[in-house]
Amino acid sequence: MLPSAVDRLARRGLQVARARGEAEALARLAGDSVVAAARTLPDLVADLRRTFDLDAAAILVPDGRQWRPLAEAGGPAPAAPEDAEFSADLDQGAVLTLSGRSLSGDDTRLLGPFVTQLRLAEERARLQREAAAAAEAAEAYMVHTALLEAVSHDLRGPLAAIKAAAGSLLAPDITWSRAKARRFYRISDTEADRLTSLVSNLLDMSRLRAGVLPVMPRKTDVEDVLYAAVNSLSSAGSAVAIDLPARPPDIRADPGLLERAVANVMANAQAASPPGLAVRVQAGTVGNRVEIRVIGQGPGVPADQRQLIFRPFGSVQHRDERAGGLGLGPAIAKGLIEAMDGDLTVEDTPGGGATFVFSLPRADSVDIAKEGQP
């Protein structure tokens, strides 16, 4: 065979191989319409680098006077579009940059579908960011609106009761009996405790949302925390029965935060339970964790609303009026528990009602060096 014929065959073979590669690349770009629409910027950039055998491919976005990579494959990526062998404008100021070798005319032709897909993916990412920001703003607005509604109802209640009791005691034309005066003092004391609890919950939620709540986990006695939580409920604590058949092992937790979390859930369970029925509290070991179960009776929580009650003010519109409060108790409890590497869930109580389950790590399952550290 003549050398010229061999050369033509070799060139023809390269053309066939290249055409096959282009067809495969285009097929990947087209694909199933649903799958193609879901491809992300990193996937497309990595595919582009492989297809053109490049050292690096990246999408750069302006960041002040510099550029930062939004998605990249290979490396090192060019620090700026002018440092790349090839660049193409996308959307919102983003620029595609390629480095490693110069692109031929055929490369540039094949690059067109990639650039189109990258523009679509970048637009999807931008819309997703805007949707997330809008959802966050809507959530903040909902919380703000619910807070105003709850404050107007729940904070004014105890203030009005305290004002009425104090006004009665100060009335110049009435002499109250000792028993009657003591009743007014008790009302003021009870409502002041309720007001303090409401304000404390608001402050806790504010710190949780800002991520500035200090957490100091250490070896903690579960029984001590449970009785401290009951004592913090004042006279209402008489409606809580702690049942510990065996002393549970120590856990790793912040005892102060755990007490507040458990007390919040106890108070919530008391308010939802029928009068005369005690809220039961149990604790036991499950693997390398300890579970604390606050067992309430009453209407319970429907399965489709179990996540809603853990949202701030999520239960404001649906709460039992006897429960009062700002709809913050379960939300604060869950936030406090999760800050201590724990979990809080809710399940049905046999016979009716809701059982809140706290799960926290056993102290002996945690590296002893971590004790006393946040």
C-alpha positions in Angstrom: 0.0 0.0 0.0 1.3 3.5 -0.9 2.3 5.8 1.9 -0.3 8.4 0.8 -3.0 5.8 1.1 -1.8 4.8 4.6 -1.9 8.4 5.6 -5.4 8.8 4.3 -6.5 5.7 6.1 -4.9 6.9 9.4 -6.5 10.3 9.0 -9.8 8.6 8.3 -9.5 6.5 11.4 -8.8 9.5 13.5 -11.8 11.3 12.0 -14.0 8.3 12.7 -12.8 8.1 16.3 -13.3 11.8 16.8 -16.8 11.6 15.3 -17.6 8.7 17.7 -16.3 10.7 20.6 -18.4 13.7 19.6 -21.5 11.6 19.2 -21.0 10.1 22.7 -20.5 13.5 24.2 -23.5 14.9 22.5 -25.6 11.9 23.6 -24.5 12.5 27.2 -25.5 16.1 26.9 -28.9 15.3 25.4 -29.7 12.2 27.4 -33.1 11.7 28.9 -34.7 15.2 29.2 -35.4 14.8 32.9 -31.9 13.4 33.7 -30.3 16.1 31.6 -32.2 18.9 33.2 -31.0 17.7 36.6 -27.3 17.7 35.8 -25.3 20.0 38.1 -22.6 22.4 37.2 -19.8 20.2 38.8 -21.0 17.2 36.7 -21.0 19.2 33.5 -17.6 20.8 34.1 -16.0 17.4 34.9 -17.6 15.9 31.8 -16.3 18.8 29.7 -12.7 18.4 31.0 -12.8 14.6 30.2 -14.2 15.1 26.7 -11.6 17.6 25.7 -8.7 16.0 27.7 -8.0 19.3 29.5 -5.8 20.0 32.5 -8.5 22.1 34.1 -12.0 23.4 33.5 -13.8 25.9 35.8 -16.6 28.3 36.1 -15.4 31.5 37.7 -17.7 34.2 39.2 -16.7 37.7 40.2 -16.0 38.2 43.9 -15.1 41.9 44.5 -12.0 42.6 42.5 -11.1 38.9 42.3 -12.6 35.7 40.9 -13.7 32.6 42.8 -14.5 29.1 41.3 -18.2 28.2 41.3 -17.4 24.7 39.9 -14.1 23.2 38.8 -12.5 20.0 37.6 -8.8 19.2 37.4 -6.3 21.8 38.4 -5.0 24.2 39.0 -7.9 26.3 37.7 -7.0 29.7 36.2 -7.2 32.5 38.8 -8.9 34.8 36.2 -10.4 34.4 32.7 -7.4 36.1 31.1 -5.2 33.4 32.4 -7.0 30.6 30.5 -6.4 29.3 27.0 -10.2 29.6 26.4 -13.0 31.5 28.1 -16.7 32.0 27.4 -19.3 34.2 29.1 -22.2 32.4 30.8 -24.9 34.2 32.9 -24.8 36.6 35.8 -21.2 37.5 35.2 -20.0 33.8 35.3 -17.2 32.8 32.9 -16.2 29.3 31.7 -12.4 28.9 31.6 -10.4 26.0 30.0 -6.7 25.3 30.3 -4.3 22.6 29.2 -4.3 22.9 25.4 -5.6 25.0 22.6 -8.9 24.1 21.0 -9.3 23.4 17.4 -12.2 24.5 15.2 -13.9 21.1 15.7 -13.4 21.5 19.4 -15.0 24.9 19.4 -18.0 23.5 17.4 -18.5 20.7 19.9 -18.1 23.1 22.8 -21.3 25.0 21.9 -23.7 22.4 23.4 -21.6 22.2 26.5 -21.8 26.0 27.0 -25.6 25.9 26.4 -26.0 23.2 29.1 -23.7 25.1 31.5 -25.7 28.3 31.0 -28.9 26.3 31.7 -27.4 24.7 34.8 -26.0 28.0 36.1 -29.5 29.5 35.6 -31.1 26.6 37.5 -28.6 27.0 40.4 -29.3 30.8 40.5 -33.1 30.1 40.6 -32.6 27.5 43.3 -30.6 30.0 45.4 -33.3 32.6 45.0 -36.0 30.1 45.9 -34.1 29.1 49.0 -33.7 32.8 50.0 -37.4 33.4 49.3 -38.3 30.4 51.5 -36.1 31.6 54.3 -37.6 35.0 54.1 -41.1 33.5 54.1 -40.2 31.4 57.2 -38.8 34.5 58.9 -42.0 36.4 58.2 -44.1 33.5 59.4 -42.1 33.4 62.7 -42.3 37.1 63.1 -46.1 37.1 62.5 -46.6 34.2 64.8 -44.4 35.8 67.5 -46.5 39.0 67.5 -49.7 36.9 67.7 -48.4 34.7 70.5 -46.9 37.6 72.4 -50.2 39.5 72.3 -52.0 36.5 73.7 -49.5 34.7 76.0 -47.4 37.4 77.5 -50.3 39.8 78.1 -52.1 37.0 80.0 -49.8 36.7 83.0 -49.2 40.5 83.0 -52.9 41.1 83.2 -53.3 38.5 86.0 -50.4 40.0 88.0 -51.8 43.5 87.5 -55.2 42.5 88.6 -53.9 40.7 91.8 -51.7 43.6 92.7 -54.5 46.1 92.0 -56.9 44.2 94.3 -54.3 44.1 97.1 -53.7 47.9 96.8 -57.4 48.8 96.7 -57.8 51.4 99.5 -61.5 50.8 100.2 -61.2 47.0 100.6 -59.8 45.0 103.5 -59.0 41.5 102.4 -58.9 38.5 104.7 -55.6 36.8 105.3 -56.6 33.8 103.1 -57.9 36.1 100.3 -54.7 38.2 100.3 -52.6 35.0 100.3 -54.6 33.9 97.2 -53.7 37.1 95.4 -50.0 36.7 96.3 -50.1 33.1 95.0 -51.6 34.3 91.7 -48.9 36.9 91.3 -46.2 34.4 92.1 -47.5 31.7 89.7 -48.1 34.2 86.9 -44.6 35.7 87.4 -43.1 32.2 87.1 -45.1 31.7 83.9 -44.0 35.0 82.5 -40.3 34.2 83.4 -40.7 30.8 81.6 -42.1 32.5 78.5 -39.4 35.1 78.3 -36.7 32.4 78.9 -38.1 30.4 76.0 -38.0 33.4 73.8 -34.3 34.1 74.7 -33.4 30.4 74.2 -35.0 30.4 70.8 -33.2 33.6 69.8 -29.9 32.1 70.8 -30.6 28.8 69.1 -31.5 30.6 65.8 -28.4 32.8 66.1 -26.2 29.8 66.9 -24.7 31.4 70.0 -26.1 29.2 72.7 -23.2 28.0 74.8 -23.1 24.2 75.3 -20.9 22.5 77.9 -21.4 18.7 77.7 -20.1 16.6 80.6 -20.8 13.4 82.5 -24.4 13.9 83.8 -26.6 12.0 86.2 -30.0 11.4 84.4 -32.0 11.0 87.7 -30.7 14.3 89.1 -31.7 16.1 85.9 -35.2 14.6 85.9 -36.0 15.6 89.4 -34.5 19.1 88.9 -36.8 19.5 85.8 -39.8 18.5 87.9 -38.8 21.0 90.6 -38.6 23.7 88.1 -42.2 23.3 87.2 -43.2 24.6 90.6 -46.6 23.4 91.9 -47.4 21.8 88.5 -44.7 19.3 89.1 -47.1 17.3 91.3 -48.6 16.0 88.0 -45.3 14.3 87.0 -44.4 10.7 88.0 -40.8 9.6 87.6 -40.6 5.8 87.2 -37.0 4.5 87.1 -36.9 0.7 87.7 -33.1 0.7 87.5 -30.7 3.6 87.7 -29.8 4.6 84.1 -26.1 5.1 83.3 -24.7 8.6 83.2 -24.9 10.4 79.9 -22.8 13.1 78.2 -24.9 16.3 78.2 -25.0 19.8 79.4 -27.1 19.3 82.6 -28.6 22.8 82.6 -29.7 22.7 79.0 -31.0 19.1 79.4 -33.1 20.2 82.4 -34.6 23.0 80.5 -35.4 20.8 77.5 -37.0 18.1 79.6 -39.0 20.6 81.7 -40.3 22.2 78.5 -41.6 18.9 77.2 -43.0 17.9 80.7 -44.9 21.2 80.8 -46.2 20.6 77.3 -47.3 17.1 78.2 -49.0 18.3 81.4 -51.0 20.9 79.5 -52.2 18.4 76.9 -53.1 15.6 79.4 -56.5 15.4 81.0 -56.8 16.7 84.6 -56.0 14.1 87.2 -53.7 12.0 84.9 -50.0 12.2 85.7 -47.3 12.6 83.1 -45.0 9.6 83.4 -41.2 9.8 82.9 -39.1 6.7 82.2 -35.4 6.2 81.3 -33.5 3.2 80.0 -30.5 2.1 77.9 -30.7 1.4 74.2 -27.3 0.3 72.8 -24.7 3.0 73.6 -27.4 5.7 74.3 -29.9 6.5 77.0 -33.5 7.2 76.2 -35.7 9.4 78.4 -39.4 9.0 77.7 -41.9 11.7 78.7 -45.3 10.0 78.4 -48.4 12.1 78.1 -52.0 11.3 77.7 -54.6 13.2 75.7 -55.3 14.0 72.1 -51.8 12.9 70.9 -50.1 14.3 67.8 -51.2 13.1 64.3 -48.4 11.5 62.2 -48.5 14.3 59.6 -48.0 17.0 62.2 -45.1 15.5 64.2 -42.5 17.5 62.5 -44.6 20.7 62.6 -44.6 20.7 66.4 -40.8 21.0 66.4 -40.9 24.2 64.3 -40.9 27.5 66.2 -44.5 28.6 66.6 -45.5 25.7 64.4 -48.3 24.7 66.8 -49.6 28.2 67.5 -52.6 27.8 65.2 -53.5 24.3 66.4 -52.5 24.1 70.0 -54.9 23.2 72.8 -55.9 26.5 74.5 -55.2 24.9 77.9 -51.6 24.5 76.9 -51.0 28.2 76.5 -47.3 29.0 75.8 -45.8 30.3 72.7 -45.7 27.1 70.8 -41.9 27.0 71.5 -41.5 24.2 74.1 -40.9 21.2 71.7 -38.9 23.4 69.3 -36.6 24.6 72.0 -36.2 21.2 73.5 -35.3 19.7 70.1 -32.8 22.5 69.4 -31.1 22.0 72.9 -31.0 18.3 72.5 -29.5 18.3 69.0 -26.9 20.8 70.3 -25.7 18.0 72.7 -25.4 15.3 70.0 -28.9 14.0 70.9 -32.2 13.6 69.3 -35.9 14.2 70.2 -38.8 12.4 68.5 -42.4 11.9 69.2 -44.5 8.8 69.0 -48.0 7.5 70.0 -48.7 6.6 73.6 -50.5 3.3 73.9 -54.1 4.1 74.8 -53.9 7.7 73.5 -51.5 10.6 73.8 -48.0 11.5 72.8 -44.6 10.2 74.1 -41.6 12.4 73.6 -38.3 10.4 73.4 -35.0 12.0 74.2 -31.9 10.0 73.0 -28.5 11.0 74.3 -25.0 9.3 74.3 -23.9 7.3 77.3 -21.0 8.9 79.1 -19.0 5.6 78.9 -19.4 5.5 75.1 -17.7 8.8 74.6 -13.9 9.4 74.6 -13.1 10.4 78.2 -10.9 13.2 76.9 -14.0 15.0 75.6 -15.7 15.2 78.9 -16.1 18.8 80.1 -15.6 20.1 76.5 -18.2 21.7 74.3 
